[in-house]
Amino acid sequence: MCVSCDCVDGVDGDLRCLRFGECLAETLVQGVSEALGDMGDVALLLSGGIDTTFTAVALSEAGIRPVSITVTYGDAPDSPYAELVARKLNLSHTTIDLSKREDLLNHCLGFVVKVLRTIDPIEVVCDVPVCAGLVTAVKMGLRRVLTGDGGDELFLGYSFLLRSDGESLREWLNRVEGGNAWFPAPVLGKALGLRVVPALYTGDVRRFASRVPLECRIGVRDGVRWGKYLMRLYLESRGFKEVAWRSKTPVNMGSGVNEILKEWASMVGDEDIARVVREAGFEPPSRQHAYLYKVMAGLGAQPPEPCSDERSRCPVCGRCLQGRHCRFCGASLDRGGQVMVFTGDYL
Protein backbone atom coordinates (compact mmCIF):
# COMPACT_ATOMS: atom_id res chain seq x y z
CA MET A 1 0.00 0.00 0.00
CA CYS A 2 1.14 3.52 -0.75
CA VAL A 3 -0.84 5.21 1.98
CA SER A 4 2.35 5.96 3.92
CA CYS A 5 3.61 8.00 0.94
CA ASP A 6 6.82 5.95 0.87
CA CYS A 7 6.10 5.44 -2.82
CA VAL A 8 7.04 9.06 -3.62
CA ASP A 9 10.54 8.98 -2.13
CA GLY A 10 13.37 9.80 -4.51
CA VAL A 11 11.30 11.13 -7.43
CA ASP A 12 10.50 14.67 -8.58
CA GLY A 13 8.17 16.65 -10.84
CA ASP A 14 5.30 14.99 -12.66
CA LEU A 15 6.52 11.51 -11.75
CA ARG A 16 6.28 12.43 -8.06
CA CYS A 17 2.76 13.77 -8.55
CA LEU A 18 1.79 10.64 -10.45
CA ARG A 19 2.99 8.54 -7.53
CA PHE A 20 0.85 10.66 -5.22
CA GLY A 21 -2.06 10.01 -7.59
CA GLU A 22 -1.47 6.26 -7.35
CA CYS A 23 -1.30 6.52 -3.57
CA LEU A 24 -4.56 8.47 -3.63
CA ALA A 25 -6.24 5.75 -5.70
CA GLU A 26 -5.24 3.09 -3.17
CA THR A 27 -6.31 5.29 -0.28
CA LEU A 28 -9.69 5.92 -1.93
CA VAL A 29 -10.34 2.18 -2.23
CA GLN A 30 -9.33 1.63 1.39
CA GLY A 31 -11.53 4.49 2.64
CA VAL A 32 -14.56 3.44 0.60
CA SER A 33 -14.19 -0.20 1.63
CA GLU A 34 -14.10 0.76 5.30
CA ALA A 35 -17.07 3.12 4.92
CA LEU A 36 -19.26 0.59 3.12
CA GLY A 37 -17.98 -2.64 4.63
CA ASP A 38 -19.04 -4.89 1.74
CA MET A 39 -18.13 -3.71 -1.77
CA GLY A 40 -20.70 -5.84 -3.58
CA ASP A 41 -23.67 -4.19 -5.33
CA VAL A 42 -22.65 -0.54 -5.09
CA ALA A 43 -23.62 2.25 -7.49
CA LEU A 44 -21.44 5.14 -8.67
CA LEU A 45 -22.90 8.41 -9.93
CA LEU A 46 -20.68 8.78 -13.00
CA SER A 47 -20.39 12.14 -14.76
CA GLY A 48 -17.29 11.37 -16.78
CA GLY A 49 -15.43 14.20 -15.06
CA ILE A 50 -12.14 13.93 -13.18
CA ASP A 51 -13.54 12.95 -9.77
CA THR A 52 -16.00 10.24 -10.77
CA THR A 53 -13.69 8.81 -13.43
CA PHE A 54 -10.81 8.68 -10.95
CA THR A 55 -13.10 6.86 -8.52
CA ALA A 56 -14.24 4.38 -11.18
CA VAL A 57 -10.69 3.63 -12.35
CA ALA A 58 -9.32 3.28 -8.81
CA LEU A 59 -12.09 0.83 -7.89
CA SER A 60 -11.69 -1.12 -11.13
CA GLU A 61 -7.94 -1.51 -10.57
CA ALA A 62 -8.82 -3.03 -7.19
CA GLY A 63 -11.19 -5.49 -8.86
CA ILE A 64 -14.37 -3.60 -7.90
CA ARG A 65 -16.81 -2.69 -10.67
CA PRO A 66 -19.71 -0.57 -9.48
CA VAL A 67 -22.95 -0.08 -11.36
CA SER A 68 -22.60 3.34 -12.99
CA ILE A 69 -25.47 5.81 -13.30
CA THR A 70 -25.34 9.00 -15.37
CA VAL A 71 -28.07 11.67 -15.29
CA THR A 72 -28.34 14.28 -18.02
CA TYR A 73 -30.79 16.76 -19.46
CA GLY A 74 -30.87 16.57 -23.24
CA ASP A 75 -27.64 16.63 -25.22
CA ALA A 76 -25.31 17.06 -22.23
CA PRO A 77 -21.52 17.60 -22.45
CA ASP A 78 -20.93 14.85 -19.85
CA SER A 79 -22.65 12.10 -21.83
CA PRO A 80 -19.87 11.00 -24.22
CA TYR A 81 -17.26 11.03 -21.45
CA ALA A 82 -19.39 8.96 -19.08
CA GLU A 83 -20.16 6.46 -21.83
CA LEU A 84 -16.46 6.25 -22.73
CA VAL A 85 -15.44 5.53 -19.14
CA ALA A 86 -18.17 2.94 -18.61
CA ARG A 87 -17.28 1.18 -21.86
CA LYS A 88 -13.52 1.09 -21.24
CA LEU A 89 -14.00 -0.21 -17.69
CA ASN A 90 -16.75 -2.64 -18.73
CA LEU A 91 -19.21 -1.24 -16.20
CA SER A 92 -22.92 -1.94 -16.15
CA HIS A 93 -24.13 1.53 -17.13
CA THR A 94 -27.48 3.33 -17.02
CA THR A 95 -28.19 6.81 -18.42
CA ILE A 96 -31.25 8.82 -17.36
CA ASP A 97 -32.27 11.76 -19.59
CA LEU A 98 -34.41 14.09 -17.47
CA SER A 99 -35.65 15.94 -20.56
CA LYS A 100 -37.63 12.75 -21.24
CA ARG A 101 -38.53 12.06 -17.61
CA GLU A 102 -40.66 14.96 -16.45
CA ASP A 103 -42.07 12.84 -13.64
CA LEU A 104 -38.64 12.18 -12.16
CA LEU A 105 -37.53 15.77 -12.75
CA ASN A 106 -40.52 17.20 -10.89
CA HIS A 107 -40.24 14.66 -8.10
CA CYS A 108 -36.59 15.48 -7.52
CA LEU A 109 -37.17 19.22 -7.71
CA GLY A 110 -39.66 19.04 -4.85
CA PHE A 111 -37.60 16.48 -2.95
CA VAL A 112 -34.43 18.60 -3.03
CA VAL A 113 -36.23 21.80 -1.98
CA LYS A 114 -38.04 20.08 0.87
CA VAL A 115 -35.20 17.93 2.24
CA LEU A 116 -32.47 20.58 1.99
CA ARG A 117 -34.78 23.50 2.83
CA THR A 118 -33.25 25.69 0.16
CA ILE A 119 -34.40 27.97 -2.65
CA ASP A 120 -30.85 28.55 -3.95
CA PRO A 121 -31.28 28.02 -7.72
CA ILE A 122 -27.73 26.81 -8.30
CA GLU A 123 -27.84 24.39 -5.38
CA VAL A 124 -31.18 22.98 -6.47
CA VAL A 125 -30.35 22.67 -10.16
CA CYS A 126 -27.10 20.88 -9.27
CA ASP A 127 -28.82 18.53 -6.82
CA VAL A 128 -31.72 17.50 -9.06
CA PRO A 129 -29.55 15.15 -11.19
CA VAL A 130 -27.95 13.80 -8.01
CA CYS A 131 -31.40 13.04 -6.62
CA ALA A 132 -32.41 11.39 -9.90
CA GLY A 133 -29.33 9.17 -9.75
CA LEU A 134 -30.10 8.17 -6.17
CA VAL A 135 -33.75 7.43 -6.99
CA THR A 136 -32.57 5.29 -9.90
CA ALA A 137 -30.28 3.34 -7.57
CA VAL A 138 -33.22 2.67 -5.24
CA LYS A 139 -35.32 1.38 -8.15
CA MET A 140 -32.43 -0.90 -9.14
CA GLY A 141 -32.44 -2.41 -5.65
CA LEU A 142 -29.13 -0.83 -4.66
CA ARG A 143 -28.72 0.66 -1.21
CA ARG A 144 -25.14 1.96 -1.33
CA VAL A 145 -23.97 4.75 -3.61
CA LEU A 146 -20.65 6.47 -4.21
CA THR A 147 -20.18 10.02 -5.48
CA GLY A 148 -17.05 11.86 -6.58
CA ASP A 149 -17.54 14.58 -3.97
CA GLY A 150 -14.40 15.84 -2.25
CA GLY A 151 -11.97 16.03 -5.16
CA ASP A 152 -12.56 19.69 -5.92
CA GLU A 153 -12.30 20.58 -2.25
CA LEU A 154 -9.19 18.62 -1.24
CA PHE A 155 -7.27 18.82 -4.49
CA LEU A 156 -8.22 22.35 -5.57
CA GLY A 157 -10.41 21.72 -8.59
CA TYR A 158 -12.54 24.86 -8.44
CA SER A 159 -11.61 27.58 -10.92
CA PHE A 160 -11.59 30.33 -8.28
CA LEU A 161 -8.97 28.41 -6.29
CA LEU A 162 -6.57 28.50 -9.24
CA ARG A 163 -6.59 32.29 -8.88
CA SER A 164 -6.24 32.35 -5.08
CA ASP A 165 -3.13 33.42 -3.20
CA GLY A 166 -1.18 31.19 -0.84
CA GLU A 167 -2.88 32.48 2.30
CA SER A 168 -6.35 31.87 0.86
CA LEU A 169 -5.39 28.36 -0.21
CA ARG A 170 -4.00 27.52 3.21
CA GLU A 171 -7.19 28.78 4.86
CA TRP A 172 -9.27 26.73 2.43
CA LEU A 173 -7.24 23.54 2.92
CA ASN A 174 -7.22 23.85 6.71
CA ARG A 175 -11.01 23.95 6.62
CA VAL A 176 -11.69 21.15 4.14
CA GLU A 177 -8.96 18.80 5.38
CA GLY A 178 -10.48 19.18 8.82
CA GLY A 179 -13.75 17.72 7.55
CA ASN A 180 -15.73 20.94 7.30
CA ALA A 181 -16.96 20.53 3.72
CA TRP A 182 -20.66 19.80 3.25
CA PHE A 183 -22.22 17.70 0.50
CA PRO A 184 -25.95 17.30 -0.21
CA ALA A 185 -25.83 13.76 -1.64
CA PRO A 186 -25.51 11.95 1.74
CA VAL A 187 -28.39 14.04 3.13
CA LEU A 188 -30.61 13.26 0.14
CA GLY A 189 -29.52 9.62 0.27
CA LYS A 190 -30.42 9.27 3.92
CA ALA A 191 -33.92 10.55 3.18
CA LEU A 192 -34.20 7.81 0.54
CA GLY A 193 -32.85 5.07 2.80
CA LEU A 194 -29.46 4.97 1.06
CA ARG A 195 -25.91 4.94 2.36
CA VAL A 196 -24.11 7.55 0.26
CA VAL A 197 -20.34 7.95 0.57
CA PRO A 198 -18.32 10.82 -0.99
CA ALA A 199 -15.46 8.65 -2.27
CA LEU A 200 -12.90 11.46 -2.26
CA TYR A 201 -13.78 12.77 1.20
CA THR A 202 -13.51 9.79 3.53
CA GLY A 203 -11.37 10.20 6.64
CA ASP A 204 -8.60 8.18 4.99
CA VAL A 205 -8.54 10.46 1.95
CA ARG A 206 -8.60 13.64 4.05
CA ARG A 207 -5.65 12.42 6.12
CA PHE A 208 -3.76 11.47 2.97
CA ALA A 209 -4.53 14.82 1.33
CA SER A 210 -2.72 16.68 4.10
CA ARG A 211 0.52 15.09 2.82
CA VAL A 212 0.05 16.09 -0.81
CA PRO A 213 2.20 19.09 -1.82
CA LEU A 214 0.55 22.10 -3.42
CA GLU A 215 2.37 21.54 -6.72
CA CYS A 216 0.62 18.17 -7.07
CA ARG A 217 -2.78 19.74 -6.48
CA ILE A 218 -2.27 22.65 -8.87
CA GLY A 219 0.14 21.97 -11.71
CA VAL A 220 1.05 23.51 -15.07
CA ARG A 221 0.74 21.70 -18.39
CA ASP A 222 1.47 23.54 -21.66
CA GLY A 223 1.24 26.89 -19.89
CA VAL A 224 -2.19 26.14 -18.36
CA ARG A 225 -2.82 25.81 -14.61
CA TRP A 226 -4.79 22.71 -13.72
CA GLY A 227 -6.41 21.79 -10.43
CA LYS A 228 -6.45 18.15 -9.26
CA TYR A 229 -3.13 17.69 -11.05
CA LEU A 230 -2.19 14.37 -9.41
CA MET A 231 -5.57 12.92 -10.40
CA ARG A 232 -5.20 14.07 -13.99
CA LEU A 233 -1.75 12.50 -14.28
CA TYR A 234 -3.10 9.25 -12.86
CA LEU A 235 -5.97 9.14 -15.36
CA GLU A 236 -3.66 9.90 -18.27
CA SER A 237 -1.33 7.09 -17.18
CA ARG A 238 -4.29 4.68 -17.13
CA GLY A 239 -5.38 5.46 -20.67
CA PHE A 240 -8.03 8.10 -19.98
CA LYS A 241 -6.31 11.10 -21.55
CA GLU A 242 -9.63 12.33 -23.01
CA VAL A 243 -10.99 12.78 -19.50
CA ALA A 244 -7.72 13.71 -17.80
CA TRP A 245 -7.45 17.12 -19.44
CA ARG A 246 -11.12 18.10 -19.43
CA SER A 247 -11.70 21.59 -18.14
CA LYS A 248 -13.62 21.89 -14.89
CA THR A 249 -17.32 21.62 -15.78
CA PRO A 250 -19.82 22.28 -12.96
CA VAL A 251 -22.51 19.63 -12.64
CA ASN A 252 -25.25 22.00 -13.78
CA MET A 253 -23.33 22.66 -17.01
CA GLY A 254 -21.99 19.17 -17.63
CA SER A 255 -25.32 17.45 -17.06
CA GLY A 256 -27.21 20.02 -19.13
CA VAL A 257 -29.70 20.83 -16.36
CA ASN A 258 -28.82 24.52 -16.48
CA GLU A 259 -31.49 24.81 -19.18
CA ILE A 260 -34.10 24.28 -16.48
CA LEU A 261 -33.19 27.60 -14.86
CA LYS A 262 -34.66 29.46 -17.82
CA GLU A 263 -37.91 27.53 -17.49
CA TRP A 264 -38.19 28.39 -13.80
CA ALA A 265 -37.87 32.10 -14.54
CA SER A 266 -40.69 31.92 -17.08
CA MET A 267 -43.05 30.37 -14.51
CA VAL A 268 -43.01 33.32 -12.10
CA GLY A 269 -45.28 36.34 -11.99
CA ASP A 270 -45.14 39.56 -10.00
CA GLU A 271 -47.49 38.06 -7.41
CA ASP A 272 -44.97 35.27 -6.74
CA ILE A 273 -42.23 37.80 -6.05
CA ALA A 274 -44.56 39.79 -3.79
CA ARG A 275 -45.36 36.59 -1.90
CA VAL A 276 -41.70 36.06 -1.00
CA VAL A 277 -41.47 39.62 0.30
CA ARG A 278 -44.69 39.25 2.28
CA GLU A 279 -44.10 35.79 3.75
CA ALA A 280 -40.32 35.45 3.93
CA GLY A 281 -39.43 39.09 4.46
CA PHE A 282 -36.90 39.66 1.67
CA GLU A 283 -36.73 40.62 -1.99
CA PRO A 284 -35.79 37.50 -3.99
CA PRO A 285 -32.55 38.12 -5.93
CA SER A 286 -33.92 36.30 -8.99
CA ARG A 287 -37.15 35.02 -10.46
CA GLN A 288 -35.76 31.52 -9.96
CA HIS A 289 -35.63 32.12 -6.20
CA ALA A 290 -39.28 33.13 -6.29
CA TYR A 291 -40.22 30.02 -8.25
CA LEU A 292 -38.44 27.72 -5.80
CA TYR A 293 -40.11 29.49 -2.88
CA LYS A 294 -43.45 28.75 -4.57
CA VAL A 295 -42.44 25.10 -4.88
CA MET A 296 -41.46 24.98 -1.19
CA ALA A 297 -44.70 26.59 -0.07
CA GLY A 298 -46.72 24.27 -2.28
CA LEU A 299 -45.16 21.29 -0.49
CA GLY A 300 -46.09 22.70 2.90
CA ALA A 301 -42.39 23.02 3.78
CA GLN A 302 -41.24 25.86 6.00
CA PRO A 303 -38.15 27.96 5.29
CA PRO A 304 -35.60 28.35 8.08
CA GLU A 305 -36.41 30.99 10.67
CA PRO A 306 -34.74 34.41 10.33
CA CYS A 307 -31.41 34.58 12.15
CA SER A 308 -31.48 36.16 15.60
CA ASP A 309 -27.72 36.76 15.61
CA GLU A 310 -27.01 39.96 13.72
CA ARG A 311 -23.38 38.92 13.10
CA SER A 312 -24.44 35.68 11.37
CA ARG A 313 -27.41 37.03 9.44
CA CYS A 314 -27.46 36.64 5.66
CA PRO A 315 -27.52 40.13 4.10
CA VAL A 316 -29.86 38.89 1.35
CA CYS A 317 -32.55 36.78 3.04
CA GLY A 318 -31.89 37.24 6.76
CA ARG A 319 -31.33 33.54 7.52
CA CYS A 320 -28.26 32.30 9.40
CA LEU A 321 -25.01 31.96 7.49
CA GLN A 322 -22.98 28.75 7.70
CA GLY A 323 -19.49 30.20 7.71
CA ARG A 324 -19.79 32.79 4.95
CA HIS A 325 -22.53 30.98 3.03
CA CYS A 326 -26.33 30.93 3.26
CA ARG A 327 -27.78 27.54 2.41
CA PHE A 328 -31.30 28.94 2.08
CA CYS A 329 -30.83 31.60 -0.62
CA GLY A 330 -27.29 30.71 -1.74
CA ALA A 331 -25.66 34.06 -0.95
CA SER A 332 -21.97 34.04 -0.03
CA LEU A 333 -19.62 36.63 1.40
CA ASP A 334 -16.04 36.85 0.20
CA ARG A 335 -13.18 37.63 2.58
CA GLY A 336 -13.78 41.33 2.06
CA GLY A 337 -17.46 41.07 2.90
CA GLN A 338 -18.72 41.49 -0.67
CA VAL A 339 -22.02 39.68 -1.31
CA MET A 340 -22.29 37.19 -4.16
CA VAL A 341 -25.68 35.70 -5.05
CA PHE A 342 -27.38 34.25 -8.12
CA THR A 343 -29.43 36.87 -9.95
CA GLY A 344 -30.19 35.09 -13.20
CA ASP A 345 -28.40 37.78 -15.19
CA TYR A 346 -26.01 35.40 -16.96
CA LEU A 347 -28.72 33.16 -18.43
N, C-alpha and C positions, 0 to 999 in steps of 0.2 A: 504493500500500500504506500501511496505517496503522501498520505495526509500529514506526515511529519515535515514535509518540504525537503527532505534529504535529496529528493530527485532533482533539485535545481542547483545543487552544489557544483561549482566548477564550470558553469556555462554562463554566457552573457547574451544580451540583445534579444532578438526574436526567439532564438532557441530557448533561452531562459523563460520567456513568457509562454512559449508553447509548453514547456514542462509544467509551469504553473497551471496551464489550462488542463493538462492531463491529470494533474493532482486534483484540480477542481472537479473533473468528471468523476473520479473515484470517490471523492468526498460527497458529491451529490448522491451517488448510488447508496453510499453508506447511510447518509442522513435520511433519505427517503425510505430505505429498508427499515430503519429503526422507527420512523414515524408511522409507517403502515403495518409493520410486523410481517405480514404475508404479502409477497409481491405478485400473487396470482390475481387475474381479473381486475386490472386497474386501468382506468381511462386517462388519457392525456389530452388536454385542450391544446391542439396543435395549430398555430398560426402560420408556421413556416418562417417565422422570424428567428433572430439569434437565440433567444432564451428557450423557446420551446423546441427548436431544432437541436440545440445543445443538450437539452434534457433527453430527447428521444435517442440521440446518438449515444450518449453516455449510458443510458439504460440498455440499449441494444448491444453495446460492447460487453456489458455484464451478463448478457444472455436473457435480458428482460424485454419483452415486446408488448408494450401497452396497446390497448385499443385507442386509436387516435380519432378525435372529433374536431372538425373545423366548422365554424359558423361564419357565414358571409351574408352580405346583402347585395344581390345582383352580381355584376361583373367586378369582383373585388380584387385588388392587387395581391392579397395574400394567397389567393386560390392556387395559382400555378406552383408556388413555392411549397405550400403544404402538400399538394399532390406529389410533387417531386420527392420530398422527404419520405412520405409514406411509402411510395413505390420503391425507393432505393433501400429502405429498411425493411421492406416486406411487412408492413403493418396492416392490420385490419382497419380500414379507414372509412369514416362516414362524414359526408359534407351536408350541412343544413343551410339552405338558402332562404333567409327570412323574407326576401321579397316575394316568395311563393308560399310563405307560411304565416299569414296574417294572424291566425289564431295564436300561434306560439309567440309572435312578436308582441301582440297586445297583452298576452298573459305575463310575459317577462317584463314588459314596461310597468305594469301595475305591481308586480311582485318586487321589483327593484325599488320602486318608490316607497312602497309600504314597509319592506324589511329594513332598508337602509335609512328611511326617514329623511330623504333628500329630494330637493328639486333642482339640484345642480345639473344643468343640461349635459355637460361634458361627462360627469360621473355617470349619469344614467345611460347615455348613449354608448359609453364604453362597457357598461355592465350588462346591458341587454344581451349581447352575444355570449357573454360569459354565462349568464343565466340559461340561455337556450342550450348551451353545451352541457350544462349540469342537468337540465331537465331531460335531455337526450340520454345522458348516462343512466339516469333513473329508469327510463323506459327500456333501456337495454339490460336492465337487471344488475347494473354495476353500482357499487356503493362506495367506491374509493376513487378519487380523481386527483390528478396532478396538474398544476399550472406552472407556467414559467416565471411566475412572480418572484421578484428579488434580484434578478440580474441587473436591471437598470439601476436599482438602488445601490447595491454593493459594488458593482463594477462600472459605475458611472456611464450608463447608457443614454441618459437624457441629454438632449441637445444643449440645454442651458448650462449643464455642468461642464461641458467642453469649453465654455467661455468664462468659467468661474476662476477666481484667483485661489492661491494655495490656502489661505485662511478659510475661505468659504467651503472649499473641498474638505478640509480637516473637520470643520464643524458638521458638515453633512455626514461624513463617514463615521464620526463619533456617535452620531444619533442613530444611523441605520445599523451599524455593526452592533450597537447595544440592544437591538431588537425593537426599536421604536417606529419601524415602518408599519403601515396599516394596509391591508388588502381586503377588498370586498368579497372575493370568491369564497373564502372559508365561512364568512358570515352567511352568505346566500346558501352555501352548501349545507350548513347546519340546519337551516330552515327547511331544507329539502330532505333531511335525514342522511346526508352524505358526509363522508370524511374527506375534506379537501386539504391538500398539502401544497404550499408554495415550494416547489422543488429546489429553488435557488435561494431559499431563505430559512432553511432548517438551522437549528443551533450549530450543527457540524459545519455547515457552509459559512455561517457568520463568523465562527471562530477561525476557520481557514482564511476567510477574506481579510482578516486583520493582518495576515502575514504577506499579503500580495502587495508588491510595490506599486506606486502610482504609475510608473511607466508601463506596467503590464495591464493597467486598467484603461489608461488613455495612451494610445500609441499613434505614431505617424506612419502612414503608408502612401507613397507617391505624393507627398506634400499635403495630405489630408489627415486631420485629426479624427481618430476613431475611438469611441467608447467601447468598453467590453473587449479590449484588444486581445487578451489571452483567450477568450472564447472564440473570437474570430479566427485566430491562428489555429486553434484546435479543430474547428470545423473545416477549414481549408485543408489541413493535414489529413482529414478523414474523407476527403473527396466531395465536400459540400461547398466548393468555392462560390457557387451561384448564390448561396445563402450567406456565406461568410462576410461578403462585402456589400450586403444590402444596407442602404441607409436606414436610420431609425425611422420606423413608421408607426405612429400611435395606433392603438387598436381600433379607434373610431375611423381612421383613414384606411388602414390595411384591410379591415373587414368590410368596408363600404357603407357601414351604418351611418356615417355622417350625413348621408342624404336624408335621413329621417328628421334631422334638425329643421330642415326647410319645411317639411310637412307640419311639424309641430307649430311653427310660427304662423302658418296659414290657418290654423284651427283656433285662433284666439281673437276675441273681440275686445272692444274697449271695456265692456262690462266685466270681463275676466280679469283685466288688469286692475280695475277698481275694486274687485273682490279681494285681491291680494292686499291692497292698501287697507281696506276696511277690516279684514279678518286677521291678517298677519302683521299689519302695522308697518309695512315698508313698500317702497316703490320697486317692483321687480325690474332687474337690470336688463331683461330681455323678454320678448314675447314667449320664448321657450320656457322661461321660469314660470310665467303665468299659466302656460298650458300644463306643466307638470304639477303646479299647485292645484289646478282643477282636477287632475287625475287623482292626486292624494286625497282631496276632499271627497271626491266621488267614491272612494274606497272606505270612507269613514275613518281614515288615518289622521292622527293629530301631528302637526309639526312640533318640533322641540319648543319648549317654553323660552321666552326672551331671557337673555342672560342678566342676572342680577349684579354681576361683578363688572363694573364699568371698564376695568383694565382688560378684561377678556372678551368684551362685547364686539361682535362683528360690526364693522362700520357700515355694512350694506343692509343686513337683515336684522341685526340686533341679537342674534343667537350667540352662544358661546363658541369662541374659537378653540380649536385643538392645536396648540402650538401657535402657528401663524395662519392656520387654515380653518375655514368654516365648512363643515361637512353638509350643512343644510343648503346654503345657496351657492357654495363653491368659491367664494371670495378668498383671496390670499393676500397677505401683507409681505412685501419684501423686507430686507434688512433695514431699509431706510424708512419703512412705514408706508410706502406707496401701495395703494389698493389695486389689485388685479382681479377682474371678474369677467365672466363671459357676458357679452352684450349682443351677440349675434351679428355684429357688424361685418365679420369676415366672410360670411356665407354668401 
